[in-house]
Amino acid sequence: MERRVVPFAPLKPGEVGLYTCGPTVYNFAHIGNFRAYTFEDILKRTLEFFGYKVHQVMNLTDVDDKTIRDSRAANLPLRTFTEKYKKAFFEDIKTLNIEPAEVYPAATDHIPEMIALIKILMEKGFAYQAEDKCIYFSIAKFPAYGRLARIDRENQRAGVRINTDEYAKDSVADFALWKAWDENDGDVKWESPWGPGRPGWHIECSAMSSKYLGTAFDIHTGGIDNMFPHHEDEIAQSEAANGKKWVNYWLHCEHLMLNGEKMSKSLGNFYTLRDLQAKGWRGQEIRWVLVGAHYRKKLNFTFEALAQARETLNRFSAFFARMRGVSAPGDGSEIRGQIDSALEKFGSAMADDLNTAEAVAQLFELSREANRLADAGTLSKAGAAEVLAAFRKFDSIIGCLDVDKVPEAEEIPPELAALAEQRAAARKAKNFAESDRLRDEISAKGYLIEDVPGGGWRLKKK
């Protein structure tokens, strides 16, 4: 709202009410949508990192202009049509390791709450029924309208009404709270005091957030395209009905670009998460790219970036394997200072408006230092364990490192692990003939053994 960084103070100490605009379930979500959902996941994880208990509500828009239009085109009942895309959405967020929200309210399950909210607005004089039988919110009755999106109302035309869910960014107009049924809606309608119809898109979020978070809560997020008109309209109807400030903090993420251009089906550069998976990219690689840029900056998504993500994550995987193989004695003090510094800088970066780029730099810094000590043979098993523990803390926010996942190459038969341990003991005892014999035996069974500084070992299939 203020266009500047401000300190966060929750309404209830230690708790955060978070509302995030979810998908309109008329199609598979595209990677631009997932840029927003991933940013919101990073926000939630960061709040949890600092000890807050987060109650997140993410709506599912399963009735609006688009869902009705496309369900009718598919000749399917609305609920049957949207159920397919709800299921796909939950599969996709699992692929991207996005933490589930506490509540996923669907609009069609909350029509009574929307009607009740519209009744209040009618009673208070903020809403009216027009000649088309629709109920509209009167912008003229809410002088603060436009302060979030910085809309200039100087040249507003009195009496302009918008019946569609979305309208031009430079338009300031009365918007529909309840849409009277017409033949284009097919069998999608609910009874109301104003006749059969359905809710407008904007009223859905106000009603559902109030039910699950109360009439005032901490944080509301979404993509920058949600700021106007959707979030502006939500503020107007919520604060008009409740007579108080509705949301304390607003965060919006910028657009995702694809190879420097806006995603468009007509340009052939439109991708869903499933399209990328079909090309062989994994969820954690896609997530790494999505979290790489600051949420308030445009993100240029490229296949080159995905390839770099794969290489980076593979290097981290090899690094974690190396840390698990360190066996030198010691109490970990040789690297504890660097670990503490990296964690402090990581936390400070995330606390500063989710500065992911600066935070991720600490991952590389700590891995370089740990590798340097391992190369010198001065990293202890205890120190390596503390390094891995630090990376688990990093990944509690980043969410794509799989610190404890053992790559297939490491999943070795117990008898081979025993041979490798015997060889390590022979080398330590300087019994090199026995060490060579065991190496040859391991090789005959289809594995190569690599010595790791500090007395450890690593086996790889030939």
Secondary structure, DSSP 8 states (H G I E B T S, - for coil): --SS------SBTTEEEEEE---BTTS--BHHHHHHHHHHHHHHHHHHHTT-EEEEEE-BB-SSHHHHHHHHHTT--HHHHHHHHHHHHHHHHHHTT----SB--BGGG-HHHHHHHHHHHHHTTSEEE-TTS-EEE-GGG-TTTTTTTT---TT--TT-EE-SS---TT---EEEEEEE--GGGTT--B--TT-SEEE-HHHHHHHHHHHHH-SSEEEEEEEGGGIIIIIHHHHHHHHHHHSS--EEEEEEE--EEETTEE--TTTT---BHHHHHHTT--HHHHHHHHTTS-TTS-EEE-HHHHHHHHHHHHHHHHHHHHHHH----S-SHHHHHHHHHHHHHHHHHHHTT--HHHHHHHHHHHHHHHHHHHHTT---HHHHHHHHHHHHHHHHHH----TT---GGG---HHHHHHHHHHHHHHHTT-HHHHHHHHHHHHHTTEEEEEETTTEEEEEE-
